[in-house]
């Protein structure tokens, strides 16, 4: 059908096709812009330190392991 219309009404069909292609691209860009404008921003990431510090636990663990290995050597 499109081929026949292009053969019979070449200039009008080409102009209509170009117009519809540009209109479709503009509609998609408008939709993306509307979505970006109306979407709320994400929640900020909270970088607060946890209540128990991981370094305290890591430092306490080798000390306790060292004590147990020394107590095993003594006995």
N, CA, C and O atoms as a Tripos MOL2 file, in Angstrom:
@<TRIPOS>MOLECULE
protein
  300   299    75     0     0
PROTEIN
NO_CHARGES

@<TRIPOS>ATOM
      1 N           0.8330   -1.1880    0.0000 N.3       1 UNK1
      2 CA          0.0000    0.0000    0.0000 C.3       1 UNK1
      3 C           0.8800    1.2540    0.0000 C.2       1 UNK1
      4 O           0.6740    2.1780   -0.7860 O.2       1 UNK1
      5 N           1.8850    1.2590    0.9220 N.am      2 UNK2
      6 CA          2.7690    2.4280    1.0000 C.3       2 UNK2
      7 C           3.5310    2.6130   -0.3150 C.2       2 UNK2
      8 O           3.6880    3.7350   -0.7940 O.2       2 UNK2
      9 N           3.9990    1.5130   -0.8900 N.am      3 UNK3
     10 CA          4.7100    1.5800   -2.1600 C.3       3 UNK3
     11 C           3.8450    2.1450   -3.2700 C.2       3 UNK3
     12 O           4.3190    2.9650   -4.0570 O.2       3 UNK3
     13 N           2.5970    1.7300   -3.3550 N.am      4 UNK4
     14 CA          1.6860    2.2390   -4.3810 C.3       4 UNK4
     15 C           1.4190    3.7280   -4.1670 C.2       4 UNK4
     16 O           1.4240    4.5150   -5.1140 O.2       4 UNK4
     17 N           1.1810    4.1090   -2.8770 N.am      5 UNK5
     18 CA          0.9560    5.5240   -2.5910 C.3       5 UNK5
     19 C           2.2020    6.3460   -2.9100 C.2       5 UNK5
     20 O           2.1010    7.4750   -3.3910 O.2       5 UNK5
     21 N           3.3690    5.7800   -2.6430 N.am      6 UNK6
     22 CA          4.6090    6.4800   -2.9490 C.3       6 UNK6
     23 C           4.7990    6.6390   -4.4560 C.2       6 UNK6
     24 O           5.3490    7.6380   -4.9190 O.2       6 UNK6
     25 N           4.3420    5.6520   -5.2080 N.am      7 UNK7
     26 CA          4.4450    5.7200   -6.6700 C.3       7 UNK7
     27 C           3.4790    6.7530   -7.2550 C.2       7 UNK7
     28 O           3.8280    7.4960   -8.1730 O.2       7 UNK7
     29 N           2.2700    6.7870   -6.7150 N.am      8 UNK8
     30 CA          1.2430    7.6680   -7.2660 C.3       8 UNK8
     31 C           1.3990    9.0980   -6.7450 C.2       8 UNK8
     32 O           1.3710   10.0460   -7.5310 O.2       8 UNK8
     33 N           1.5590    9.2620   -5.4450 N.am      9 UNK9
     34 CA          1.6380   10.5840   -4.8180 C.3       9 UNK9
     35 C           2.9980   10.7430   -4.1320 C.2       9 UNK9
     36 O           3.0490   10.8910   -2.9110 O.2       9 UNK9
     37 N           4.0620   10.7160   -4.8630 N.am     10 UNK10
     38 CA          5.4130   10.6480   -4.3080 C.3      10 UNK10
     39 C           5.7270   11.8080   -3.3660 C.2      10 UNK10
     40 O           6.1220   11.5780   -2.2230 O.2      10 UNK10
     41 N           5.5630   13.0270   -3.8150 N.am     11 UNK11
     42 CA          5.9800   14.1700   -3.0080 C.3      11 UNK11
     43 C           5.1430   14.3070   -1.7360 C.2      11 UNK11
     44 O           5.6900   14.5650   -0.6630 O.2      11 UNK11
     45 N           3.8570   14.1430   -1.8400 N.am     12 UNK12
     46 CA          2.9780   14.2780   -0.6700 C.3      12 UNK12
     47 C           3.2690   13.1790    0.3510 C.2      12 UNK12
     48 O           3.3200   13.4480    1.5510 O.2      12 UNK12
     49 N           3.4570   11.9530   -0.1120 N.am     13 UNK13
     50 CA          3.7020   10.8220    0.7990 C.3      13 UNK13
     51 C           5.0610   10.9750    1.4820 C.2      13 UNK13
     52 O           5.1820   10.6900    2.6740 O.2      13 UNK13
     53 N           6.0840   11.4180    0.7500 N.am     14 UNK14
     54 CA          7.3970   11.6330    1.3620 C.3      14 UNK14
     55 C           7.3530   12.7500    2.4030 C.2      14 UNK14
     56 O           7.9720   12.6340    3.4610 O.2      14 UNK14
     57 N           6.6410   13.8070    2.1170 N.am     15 UNK15
     58 CA          6.5090   14.8960    3.0840 C.3      15 UNK15
     59 C           5.7340   14.4410    4.3230 C.2      15 UNK15
     60 O           6.0940   14.7830    5.4500 O.2      15 UNK15
     61 N           4.6860   13.6800    4.1090 N.am     16 UNK16
     62 CA          3.8980   13.1640    5.2310 C.3      16 UNK16
     63 C           4.7240   12.2000    6.0850 C.2      16 UNK16
     64 O           4.6540   12.2360    7.3140 O.2      16 UNK16
     65 N           5.5050   11.3420    5.4320 N.am     17 UNK17
     66 CA          6.3480   10.3940    6.1570 C.3      17 UNK17
     67 C           7.4020   11.1250    6.9860 C.2      17 UNK17
     68 O           7.6150   10.7870    8.1510 O.2      17 UNK17
     69 N           8.0540   12.1110    6.4050 N.am     18 UNK18
     70 CA          9.0510   12.8890    7.1350 C.3      18 UNK18
     71 C           8.4220   13.6270    8.3090 C.2      18 UNK18
     72 O           8.9870   13.6630    9.4020 O.2      18 UNK18
     73 N           7.2590   14.2110    8.0820 N.am     19 UNK19
     74 CA          6.5690   14.9180    9.1600 C.3      19 UNK19
     75 C           6.2230   13.9790   10.3090 C.2      19 UNK19
     76 O           6.4350   14.3260   11.4710 O.2      19 UNK19
     77 N           5.6970   12.8030   10.0060 N.am     20 UNK20
     78 CA          5.3320   11.8430   11.0470 C.3      20 UNK20
     79 C           6.5650   11.3290   11.7940 C.2      20 UNK20
     80 O           6.5060   11.1060   13.0040 O.2      20 UNK20
     81 N           7.6790   11.1400   11.0840 N.am     21 UNK21
     82 CA          8.9010   10.6700   11.7430 C.3      21 UNK21
     83 C           9.4220   11.7210   12.7230 C.2      21 UNK21
     84 O           9.7960   11.3890   13.8470 O.2      21 UNK21
     85 N           9.4480   12.9790   12.3040 N.am     22 UNK22
     86 CA          9.9090   14.0500   13.1900 C.3      22 UNK22
     87 C           8.9460   14.2220   14.3600 C.2      22 UNK22
     88 O           9.3780   14.4220   15.4960 O.2      22 UNK22
     89 N           7.6610   14.1470   14.0930 N.am     23 UNK23
     90 CA          6.6680   14.2740   15.1640 C.3      23 UNK23
     91 C           6.8160   13.1390   16.1800 C.2      23 UNK23
     92 O           6.6880   13.3720   17.3830 O.2      23 UNK23
     93 N           7.0790   11.9310   15.7200 N.am     24 UNK24
     94 CA          7.2490   10.8010   16.6350 C.3      24 UNK24
     95 C           8.4690   11.0000   17.5230 C.2      24 UNK24
     96 O           8.4090   10.7240   18.7210 O.2      24 UNK24
     97 N           9.5730   11.4750   16.9580 N.am     25 UNK25
     98 CA         10.7840   11.7280   17.7570 C.3      25 UNK25
     99 C          10.5170   12.8190   18.7850 C.2      25 UNK25
    100 O          10.9430   12.6990   19.9340 O.2      25 UNK25
    101 N           9.8190   13.8790   18.3900 N.am     26 UNK26
    102 CA          9.5060   14.9580   19.3310 C.3      26 UNK26
    103 C           8.5790   14.4980   20.4500 C.2      26 UNK26
    104 O           8.7300   14.9310   21.5920 O.2      26 UNK26
    105 N           7.6280   13.6330   20.1410 N.am     27 UNK27
    106 CA          6.7310   13.1020   21.1730 C.3      27 UNK27
    107 C           7.5160   12.2610   22.1690 C.2      27 UNK27
    108 O           7.2970   12.3590   23.3770 O.2      27 UNK27
    109 N           8.4300   11.4360   21.6690 N.am     28 UNK28
    110 CA          9.2420   10.5990   22.5760 C.3      28 UNK28
    111 C          10.1180   11.4790   23.4610 C.2      28 UNK28
    112 O          10.2290   11.2250   24.6600 O.2      28 UNK28
    113 N          10.7430   12.5070   22.8920 N.am     29 UNK29
    114 CA         11.5650   13.4080   23.7000 C.3      29 UNK29
    115 C          10.7330   14.1660   24.7370 C.2      29 UNK29
    116 O          11.1830   14.3720   25.8640 O.2      29 UNK29
    117 N           9.5270   14.5770   24.3600 N.am     30 UNK30
    118 CA          8.6480   15.2560   25.3130 C.3      30 UNK30
    119 C           8.2440   14.3200   26.4440 C.2      30 UNK30
    120 O           8.1710   14.7360   27.6000 O.2      30 UNK30
    121 N           7.9820   13.0610   26.1160 N.am     31 UNK31
    122 CA          7.6140   12.0790   27.1400 C.3      31 UNK31
    123 C           8.7680   11.8590   28.1150 C.2      31 UNK31
    124 O           8.5550   11.8050   29.3260 O.2      31 UNK31
    125 N           9.9830   11.7340   27.5970 N.am     32 UNK32
    126 CA         11.1520   11.5560   28.4620 C.3      32 UNK32
    127 C          11.3480   12.7920   29.3400 C.2      32 UNK32
    128 O          11.6190   12.6620   30.5340 O.2      32 UNK32
    129 N          11.2160   13.9740   28.7680 N.am     33 UNK33
    130 CA         11.3580   15.2050   29.5410 C.3      33 UNK33
    131 C          10.3050   15.3320   30.6200 C.2      33 UNK33
    132 O          10.6140   15.7360   31.7410 O.2      33 UNK33
    133 N           9.0710   14.9950   30.3040 N.am     34 UNK34
    134 CA          7.9910   15.0450   31.2930 C.3      34 UNK34
    135 C           8.2530   14.0610   32.4310 C.2      34 UNK34
    136 O           8.0420   14.3850   33.6000 O.2      34 UNK34
    137 N           8.7090   12.8730   32.0880 N.am     35 UNK35
    138 CA          9.0020   11.8670   33.1070 C.3      35 UNK35
    139 C          10.1330   12.3320   34.0180 C.2      35 UNK35
    140 O          10.0590   12.1640   35.2350 O.2      35 UNK35
    141 N          11.1750   12.9140   33.4370 N.am     36 UNK36
    142 CA         12.2900   13.4050   34.2460 C.3      36 UNK36
    143 C          11.8780   14.5800   35.1300 C.2      36 UNK36
    144 O          12.3560   14.7100   36.2560 O.2      36 UNK36
    145 N          11.0010   15.4270   34.6250 N.am     37 UNK37
    146 CA         10.5820   16.6010   35.3860 C.3      37 UNK37
    147 C           9.6440   16.2440   36.5260 C.2      37 UNK37
    148 O           9.6580   16.9120   37.5600 O.2      37 UNK37
    149 N           8.8370   15.2210   36.3670 N.am     38 UNK38
    150 CA          7.8430   14.8930   37.3880 C.3      38 UNK38
    151 C           8.2740   13.7890   38.3450 C.2      38 UNK38
    152 O           7.5810   13.5330   39.3300 O.2      38 UNK38
    153 N           9.3930   13.1330   38.0840 N.am     39 UNK39
    154 CA          9.8750   12.0800   38.9750 C.3      39 UNK39
    155 C          10.5730   12.7320   40.1610 C.2      39 UNK39
    156 O          11.4480   13.5740   39.9610 O.2      39 UNK39
    157 N          10.2130   12.3670   41.3960 N.am     40 UNK40
    158 CA         10.8760   12.9730   42.5500 C.3      40 UNK40
    159 C          12.3250   12.5000   42.6400 C.2      40 UNK40
    160 O          12.6530   11.4030   42.1890 O.2      40 UNK40
    161 N          13.1860   13.3230   43.2180 N.am     41 UNK41
    162 CA         14.5900   12.9210   43.3420 C.3      41 UNK41
    163 C          14.7250   11.7500   44.3160 C.2      41 UNK41
    164 O          13.8880   11.5860   45.2030 O.2      41 UNK41
    165 N          15.7590   10.9450   44.1610 N.am     42 UNK42
    166 CA         15.9360    9.8100   45.0750 C.3      42 UNK42
    167 C          16.3260   10.2870   46.4650 C.2      42 UNK42
    168 O          16.8410   11.3920   46.6390 O.2      42 UNK42
    169 N          16.0750    9.4480   47.4380 N.am     43 UNK43
    170 CA         16.4510    9.7660   48.8130 C.3      43 UNK43
    171 C          17.9690    9.8490   48.9090 C.2      43 UNK43
    172 O          18.6660    9.0370   48.3010 O.2      43 UNK43
    173 N          18.4970   10.8180   49.6640 N.am     44 UNK44
    174 CA         19.9520   10.8960   49.8070 C.3      44 UNK44
    175 C          20.4820    9.6960   50.5920 C.2      44 UNK44
    176 O          19.8240    9.1770   51.4930 O.2      44 UNK44
    177 N          21.6680    9.2810   50.2290 N.am     45 UNK45
    178 CA         22.2900    8.1490   50.9120 C.3      45 UNK45
    179 C          22.8790    8.6430   52.2200 C.2      45 UNK45
    180 O          23.6150    9.6290   52.2410 O.2      45 UNK45
    181 N          22.5560    7.9590   53.3160 N.am     46 UNK46
    182 CA         23.0230    8.3420   54.6360 C.3      46 UNK46
    183 C          24.3130    7.5870   54.9400 C.2      46 UNK46
    184 O          24.3160    6.3590   55.0200 O.2      46 UNK46
    185 N          25.4040    8.3230   55.1080 N.am     47 UNK47
    186 CA         26.7040    7.7090   55.3510 C.3      47 UNK47
    187 C          27.0970    7.7830   56.8290 C.2      47 UNK47
    188 O          28.2780    7.9250   57.1470 O.2      47 UNK47
    189 N          26.1360    7.6890   57.7160 N.am     48 UNK48
    190 CA         26.4500    7.7240   59.1420 C.3      48 UNK48
    191 C          27.1550    6.4380   59.5500 C.2      48 UNK48
    192 O          26.9080    5.3700   58.9900 O.2      48 UNK48
    193 N          28.0340    6.5620   60.5330 N.am     49 UNK49
    194 CA         28.7480    5.3840   61.0250 C.3      49 UNK49
    195 C          27.7850    4.5160   61.8220 C.2      49 UNK49
    196 O          26.9250    5.0450   62.5260 O.2      49 UNK49
    197 N          27.9080    3.2050   61.7280 N.am     50 UNK50
    198 CA         27.0400    2.3370   62.5250 C.3      50 UNK50
    199 C          27.3490    2.4880   64.0150 C.2      50 UNK50
    200 O          28.3980    3.0130   64.3880 O.2      50 UNK50
    201 N          26.4330    2.0260   64.8540 N.am     51 UNK51
    202 CA         26.6090    2.2030   66.2940 C.3      51 UNK51
    203 C          27.8190    1.4350   66.8110 C.2      51 UNK51
    204 O          28.5330    1.9390   67.6790 O.2      51 UNK51
    205 N          28.0690    0.2350   66.3060 N.am     52 UNK52
    206 CA         29.2690   -0.5000   66.6850 C.3      52 UNK52
    207 C          30.2440   -0.4330   65.5330 C.2      52 UNK52
    208 O          29.9250   -0.8580   64.4220 O.2      52 UNK52
    209 N          31.3910    0.0800   65.7740 N.am     53 UNK53
    210 CA         32.3640    0.2630   64.7070 C.3      53 UNK53
    211 C          32.9700   -1.0740   64.3230 C.2      53 UNK53
    212 O          33.2820   -1.8830   65.1970 O.2      53 UNK53
    213 N          33.1410   -1.3190   63.0530 N.am     54 UNK54
    214 CA         33.7280   -2.5610   62.5710 C.3      54 UNK54
    215 C          35.1940   -2.6640   62.9420 C.2      54 UNK54
    216 O          35.7080   -3.7690   63.1180 O.2      54 UNK54
    217 N          35.8890   -1.5190   63.0670 N.am     55 UNK55
    218 CA         37.3120   -1.5630   63.4120 C.3      55 UNK55
    219 C          37.4990   -1.9940   64.8570 C.2      55 UNK55
    220 O          38.4690   -2.6840   65.1710 O.2      55 UNK55
    221 N          36.5860   -1.6010   65.7470 N.am     56 UNK56
    222 CA         36.6910   -2.0370   67.1410 C.3      56 UNK56
    223 C          36.5660   -3.5500   67.2380 C.2      56 UNK56
    224 O          37.3180   -4.1970   67.9670 O.2      56 UNK56
    225 N          35.6130   -4.1100   66.4980 N.am     57 UNK57
    226 CA         35.4340   -5.5470   66.5280 C.3      57 UNK57
    227 C          36.6340   -6.2560   65.9170 C.2      57 UNK57
    228 O          37.0590   -7.3000   66.4110 O.2      57 UNK57
    229 N          37.1810   -5.6920   64.8440 N.am     58 UNK58
    230 CA         38.3230   -6.3180   64.1820 C.3      58 UNK58
    231 C          39.5550   -6.2670   65.0690 C.2      58 UNK58
    232 O          40.3510   -7.2060   65.0790 O.2      58 UNK58
    233 N          39.7210   -5.1740   65.8190 N.am     59 UNK59
    234 CA         40.8790   -5.0730   66.7100 C.3      59 UNK59
    235 C          40.7220   -5.9800   67.9170 C.2      59 UNK59
    236 O          41.7120   -6.5220   68.4090 O.2      59 UNK59
    237 N          39.5050   -6.1590   68.4050 N.am     60 UNK60
    238 CA         39.2720   -6.9930   69.5760 C.3      60 UNK60
    239 C          39.4410   -8.4710   69.2400 C.2      60 UNK60
    240 O          39.8870   -9.2500   70.0830 O.2      60 UNK60
    241 N          39.0950   -8.8570   68.0420 N.am     61 UNK61
    242 CA         39.1560  -10.2550   67.6640 C.3      61 UNK61
    243 C          40.5860  -10.8010   67.6420 C.2      61 UNK61
    244 O          40.8140  -11.8550   68.2350 O.2      61 UNK61
    245 N          41.5530  -10.1630   67.0040 N.am     62 UNK62
    246 CA         42.9060  -10.7180   67.0230 C.3      62 UNK62
    247 C          43.5030  -10.7350   68.4260 C.2      62 UNK62
    248 O          44.2730  -11.6370   68.7550 O.2      62 UNK62
    249 N          43.1580   -9.7500   69.2620 N.am     63 UNK63
    250 CA         43.6910   -9.7410   70.6180 C.3      63 UNK63
    251 C          43.1760  -10.9480   71.3880 C.2      63 UNK63
    252 O          43.9390  -11.5800   72.1190 O.2      63 UNK63
    253 N          41.9230  -11.2740   71.2440 N.am     64 UNK64
    254 CA         41.3870  -12.4250   71.9610 C.3      64 UNK64
    255 C          41.9570  -13.7160   71.3940 C.2      64 UNK64
    256 O          42.1820  -14.6680   72.1410 O.2      64 UNK64
    257 N          42.2000  -13.7650   70.0690 N.am     65 UNK65
    258 CA         42.7960  -14.9520   69.4840 C.3      65 UNK65
    259 C          44.2300  -15.1160   69.9650 C.2      65 UNK65
    260 O          44.6950  -16.2300   70.2050 O.2      65 UNK65
    261 N          44.9250  -13.9870   70.1040 N.am     66 UNK66
    262 CA         46.3040  -14.0520   70.5890 C.3      66 UNK66
    263 C          46.3570  -14.5650   72.0060 C.2      66 UNK66
    264 O          47.2530  -15.3420   72.3390 O.2      66 UNK66
    265 N          45.4300  -14.1600   72.8560 N.am     67 UNK67
    266 CA         45.4040  -14.6160   74.2400 C.3      67 UNK67
    267 C          45.1100  -16.1100   74.3060 C.2      67 UNK67
    268 O          45.7130  -16.8210   75.1090 O.2      67 UNK67
    269 N          44.2110  -16.5860   73.4890 N.am     68 UNK68
    270 CA         43.8790  -18.0060   73.5430 C.3      68 UNK68
    271 C          45.0340  -18.8430   73.0250 C.2      68 UNK68
    272 O          45.2700  -19.9390   73.5340 O.2      68 UNK68
    273 N          45.7630  -18.3570   72.0240 N.am     69 UNK69
    274 CA         46.8860  -19.1420   71.5100 C.3      69 UNK69
    275 C          48.0350  -19.1570   72.5250 C.2      69 UNK69
    276 O          48.7450  -20.1550   72.6460 O.2      69 UNK69
    277 N          48.2180  -18.0280   73.2650 N.am     70 UNK70
    278 CA         49.2680  -18.0060   74.2830 C.3      70 UNK70
    279 C          48.9000  -18.9020   75.4540 C.2      70 UNK70
    280 O          49.7610  -19.5810   76.0140 O.2      70 UNK70
    281 N          47.6280  -18.9070   75.8260 N.am     71 UNK71
    282 CA         47.2080  -19.7490   76.9440 C.3      71 UNK71
    283 C          47.3340  -21.2140   76.5710 C.2      71 UNK71
    284 O          47.6110  -22.0400   77.4410 O.2      71 UNK71
    285 N          47.1410  -21.5620   75.3090 N.am     72 UNK72
    286 CA         47.2960  -22.9520   74.8830 C.3      72 UNK72
    287 C          48.7660  -23.3480   74.8910 C.2      72 UNK72
    288 O          49.0960  -24.4880   75.2180 O.2      72 UNK72
    289 N          49.6650  -22.4110   74.5320 N.am     73 UNK73
    290 CA         51.0910  -22.7110   74.5190 C.3      73 UNK73
    291 C          51.6000  -22.9260   75.9250 C.2      73 UNK73
    292 O          52.4580  -23.7810   76.1440 O.2      73 UNK73
    293 N          51.0860  -22.1590   76.9020 N.am     74 UNK74
    294 CA         51.5380  -22.2570   78.2850 C.3      74 UNK74
    295 C          51.1090  -23.5800   78.9170 C.2      74 UNK74
    296 O          51.8150  -24.1170   79.7710 O.2      74 UNK74
    297 N          49.9620  -24.1060   78.5030 N.am     75 UNK75
    298 CA         49.4840  -25.3160   79.1640 C.3      75 UNK75
    299 C          50.0270  -26.5720   78.5640 C.2      75 UNK75
    300 O          49.7040  -27.6670   79.0250 O.2      75 UNK75
@<TRIPOS>BOND
     1     1     2 1
     2     2     3 1
     3     3     4 2
     4     3     5 am
     5     5     6 1
     6     6     7 1
     7     7     8 2
     8     7     9 am
     9     9    10 1
    10    10    11 1
    11    11    12 2
    12    11    13 am
    13    13    14 1
    14    14    15 1
    15    15    16 2
    16    15    17 am
    17    17    18 1
    18    18    19 1
    19    19    20 2
    20    19    21 am
    21    21    22 1
    22    22    23 1
    23    23    24 2
    24    23    25 am
    25    25    26 1
    26    26    27 1
    27    27    28 2
    28    27    29 am
    29    29    30 1
    30    30    31 1
    31    31    32 2
    32    31    33 am
    33    33    34 1
    34    34    35 1
    35    35    36 2
    36    35    37 am
    37    37    38 1
    38    38    39 1
    39    39    40 2
    40    39    41 am
    41    41    42 1
    42    42    43 1
    43    43    44 2
    44    43    45 am
    45    45    46 1
    46    46    47 1
    47    47    48 2
    48    47    49 am
    49    49    50 1
    50    50    51 1
    51    51    52 2
    52    51    53 am
    53    53    54 1
    54    54    55 1
    55    55    56 2
    56    55    57 am
    57    57    58 1
    58    58    59 1
    59    59    60 2
    60    59    61 am
    61    61    62 1
    62    62    63 1
    63    63    64 2
    64    63    65 am
    65    65    66 1
    66    66    67 1
    67    67    68 2
    68    67    69 am
    69    69    70 1
    70    70    71 1
    71    71    72 2
    72    71    73 am
    73    73    74 1
    74    74    75 1
    75    75    76 2
    76    75    77 am
    77    77    78 1
    78    78    79 1
    79    79    80 2
    80    79    81 am
    81    81    82 1
    82    82    83 1
    83    83    84 2
    84    83    85 am
    85    85    86 1
    86    86    87 1
    87    87    88 2
    88    87    89 am
    89    89    90 1
    90    90    91 1
    91    91    92 2
    92    91    93 am
    93    93    94 1
    94    94    95 1
    95    95    96 2
    96    95    97 am
    97    97    98 1
    98    98    99 1
    99    99   100 2
   100    99   101 am
   101   101   102 1
   102   102   103 1
   103   103   104 2
   104   103   105 am
   105   105   106 1
   106   106   107 1
   107   107   108 2
   108   107   109 am
   109   109   110 1
   110   110   111 1
   111   111   112 2
   112   111   113 am
   113   113   114 1
   114   114   115 1
   115   115   116 2
   116   115   117 am
   117   117   118 1
   118   118   119 1
   119   119   120 2
   120   119   121 am
   121   121   122 1
   122   122   123 1
   123   123   124 2
   124   123   125 am
   125   125   126 1
   126   126   127 1
   127   127   128 2
   128   127   129 am
   129   129   130 1
   130   130   131 1
   131   131   132 2
   132   131   133 am
   133   133   134 1
   134   134   135 1
   135   135   136 2
   136   135   137 am
   137   137   138 1
   138   138   139 1
   139   139   140 2
   140   139   141 am
   141   141   142 1
   142   142   143 1
   143   143   144 2
   144   143   145 am
   145   145   146 1
   146   146   147 1
   147   147   148 2
   148   147   149 am
   149   149   150 1
   150   150   151 1
   151   151   152 2
   152   151   153 am
   153   153   154 1
   154   154   155 1
   155   155   156 2
   156   155   157 am
   157   157   158 1
   158   158   159 1
   159   159   160 2
   160   159   161 am
   161   161   162 1
   162   162   163 1
   163   163   164 2
   164   163   165 am
   165   165   166 1
   166   166   167 1
   167   167   168 2
   168   167   169 am
   169   169   170 1
   170   170   171 1
   171   171   172 2
   172   171   173 am
   173   173   174 1
   174   174   175 1
   175   175   176 2
   176   175   177 am
   177   177   178 1
   178   178   179 1
   179   179   180 2
   180   179   181 am
   181   181   182 1
   182   182   183 1
   183   183   184 2
   184   183   185 am
   185   185   186 1
   186   186   187 1
   187   187   188 2
   188   187   189 am
   189   189   190 1
   190   190   191 1
   191   191   192 2
   192   191   193 am
   193   193   194 1
   194   194   195 1
   195   195   196 2
   196   195   197 am
   197   197   198 1
   198   198   199 1
   199   199   200 2
   200   199   201 am
   201   201   202 1
   202   202   203 1
   203   203   204 2
   204   203   205 am
   205   205   206 1
   206   206   207 1
   207   207   208 2
   208   207   209 am
   209   209   210 1
   210   210   211 1
   211   211   212 2
   212   211   213 am
   213   213   214 1
   214   214   215 1
   215   215   216 2
   216   215   217 am
   217   217   218 1
   218   218   219 1
   219   219   220 2
   220   219   221 am
   221   221   222 1
   222   222   223 1
   223   223   224 2
   224   223   225 am
   225   225   226 1
   226   226   227 1
   227   227   228 2
   228   227   229 am
   229   229   230 1
   230   230   231 1
   231   231   232 2
   232   231   233 am
   233   233   234 1
   234   234   235 1
   235   235   236 2
   236   235   237 am
   237   237   238 1
   238   238   239 1
   239   239   240 2
   240   239   241 am
   241   241   242 1
   242   242   243 1
   243   243   244 2
   244   243   245 am
   245   245   246 1
   246   246   247 1
   247   247   248 2
   248   247   249 am
   249   249   250 1
   250   250   251 1
   251   251   252 2
   252   251   253 am
   253   253   254 1
   254   254   255 1
   255   255   256 2
   256   255   257 am
   257   257   258 1
   258   258   259 1
   259   259   260 2
   260   259   261 am
   261   261   262 1
   262   262   263 1
   263   263   264 2
   264   263   265 am
   265   265   266 1
   266   266   267 1
   267   267   268 2
   268   267   269 am
   269   269   270 1
   270   270   271 1
   271   271   272 2
   272   271   273 am
   273   273   274 1
   274   274   275 1
   275   275   276 2
   276   275   277 am
   277   277   278 1
   278   278   279 1
   279   279   280 2
   280   279   281 am
   281   281   282 1
   282   282   283 1
   283   283   284 2
   284   283   285 am
   285   285   286 1
   286   286   287 1
   287   287   288 2
   288   287   289 am
   289   289   290 1
   290   290   291 1
   291   291   292 2
   292   291   293 am
   293   293   294 1
   294   294   295 1
   295   295   296 2
   296   295   297 am
   297   297   298 1
   298   298   299 1
   299   299   300 2
@<TRIPOS>SUBSTRUCTURE
     1 UNK1         2 RESIDUE 1 A UNK
     2 UNK2         6 RESIDUE 1 A UNK
     3 UNK3        10 RESIDUE 1 A UNK
     4 UNK4        14 RESIDUE 1 A UNK
     5 UNK5        18 RESIDUE 1 A UNK
     6 UNK6        22 RESIDUE 1 A UNK
     7 UNK7        26 RESIDUE 1 A UNK
     8 UNK8        30 RESIDUE 1 A UNK
     9 UNK9        34 RESIDUE 1 A UNK
    10 UNK10       38 RESIDUE 1 A UNK
    11 UNK11       42 RESIDUE 1 A UNK
    12 UNK12       46 RESIDUE 1 A UNK
    13 UNK13       50 RESIDUE 1 A UNK
    14 UNK14       54 RESIDUE 1 A UNK
    15 UNK15       58 RESIDUE 1 A UNK
    16 UNK16       62 RESIDUE 1 A UNK
    17 UNK17       66 RESIDUE 1 A UNK
    18 UNK18       70 RESIDUE 1 A UNK
    19 UNK19       74 RESIDUE 1 A UNK
    20 UNK20       78 RESIDUE 1 A UNK
    21 UNK21       82 RESIDUE 1 A UNK
    22 UNK22       86 RESIDUE 1 A UNK
    23 UNK23       90 RESIDUE 1 A UNK
    24 UNK24       94 RESIDUE 1 A UNK
    25 UNK25       98 RESIDUE 1 A UNK
    26 UNK26      102 RESIDUE 1 A UNK
    27 UNK27      106 RESIDUE 1 A UNK
    28 UNK28      110 RESIDUE 1 A UNK
    29 UNK29      114 RESIDUE 1 A UNK
    30 UNK30      118 RESIDUE 1 A UNK
    31 UNK31      122 RESIDUE 1 A UNK
    32 UNK32      126 RESIDUE 1 A UNK
    33 UNK33      130 RESIDUE 1 A UNK
    34 UNK34      134 RESIDUE 1 A UNK
    35 UNK35      138 RESIDUE 1 A UNK
    36 UNK36      142 RESIDUE 1 A UNK
    37 UNK37      146 RESIDUE 1 A UNK
    38 UNK38      150 RESIDUE 1 A UNK
    39 UNK39      154 RESIDUE 1 A UNK
    40 UNK40      158 RESIDUE 1 A UNK
    41 UNK41      162 RESIDUE 1 A UNK
    42 UNK42      166 RESIDUE 1 A UNK
    43 UNK43      170 RESIDUE 1 A UNK
    44 UNK44      174 RESIDUE 1 A UNK
    45 UNK45      178 RESIDUE 1 A UNK
    46 UNK46      182 RESIDUE 1 A UNK
    47 UNK47      186 RESIDUE 1 A UNK
    48 UNK48      190 RESIDUE 1 A UNK
    49 UNK49      194 RESIDUE 1 A UNK
    50 UNK50      198 RESIDUE 1 A UNK
    51 UNK51      202 RESIDUE 1 A UNK
    52 UNK52      206 RESIDUE 1 A UNK
    53 UNK53      210 RESIDUE 1 A UNK
    54 UNK54      214 RESIDUE 1 A UNK
    55 UNK55      218 RESIDUE 1 A UNK
    56 UNK56      222 RESIDUE 1 A UNK
    57 UNK57      226 RESIDUE 1 A UNK
    58 UNK58      230 RESIDUE 1 A UNK
    59 UNK59      234 RESIDUE 1 A UNK
    60 UNK60      238 RESIDUE 1 A UNK
    61 UNK61      242 RESIDUE 1 A UNK
    62 UNK62      246 RESIDUE 1 A UNK
    63 UNK63      250 RESIDUE 1 A UNK
    64 UNK64      254 RESIDUE 1 A UNK
    65 UNK65      258 RESIDUE 1 A UNK
    66 UNK66      262 RESIDUE 1 A UNK
    67 UNK67      266 RESIDUE 1 A UNK
    68 UNK68      270 RESIDUE 1 A UNK
    69 UNK69      274 RESIDUE 1 A UNK
    70 UNK70      278 RESIDUE 1 A UNK
    71 UNK71      282 RESIDUE 1 A UNK
    72 UNK72      286 RESIDUE 1 A UNK
    73 UNK73      290 RESIDUE 1 A UNK
    74 UNK74      294 RESIDUE 1 A UNK
    75 UNK75      298 RESIDUE 1 A UNK
